[in-house]
Amino acid sequence: MTQSLEDYLEMVSFLADEGEVRVTDIASRLDVSKPSVLTALKTLEERGLLEHERYRSVMLTKKGAVMAAEIRDRHDFLTLFLRNVVGVSSETAEKDACKMEHLLSPETMQKLKALVKRMENQVPQV
């Protein structure tokens, strides 16, 4: 799946946390046109990741919710890693995590998580 489609899926998930997901909200948050959103939604729907009827709200399927959760997990982990381990600002961590979440291999993500776990185990508990 492309980075762009992952961004759309992730945004649908974020907006679903807040309530109804509308095309205009997706377009506004991602700063893209409504036709671009509709094209992406059609592709995601064809892949069985969401459901959308014209002029209605967008809903993730079970498969889409699982995939969106995985994307969000990578994003959240990388944001925390960059902020707390690397020491960059929250704003930079957020922006860089958004780029990295799509590019890193599952192996690299697993190794980064294992590294953080080892670091946590080395810190004395107070």
Number of C-alpha atoms within 10 A of each C-alpha: 8 8 13 11 15 19 20 20 25 21 20 25 23 16 16 16 10 8 10 13 21 17 21 14 16 22 18 12 11 13 9 12 13 15 11 12 20 17 11 18 23 17 14 21 19 11 12 14 21 21 17 18 11 8 8 12 14 22 20 22 14 12 13 22 18 13 18 23 16 14 20 21 13 20 23 16 18 24 25 17 18 18 18 13 12 10 12 16 12 14 11 14 22 19 12 16 22 20 15 15 23 17 12 12 11 10 9 11 15 11 12 15 16 12 12 14 11 11 11 11 10 9 8 6 6 3
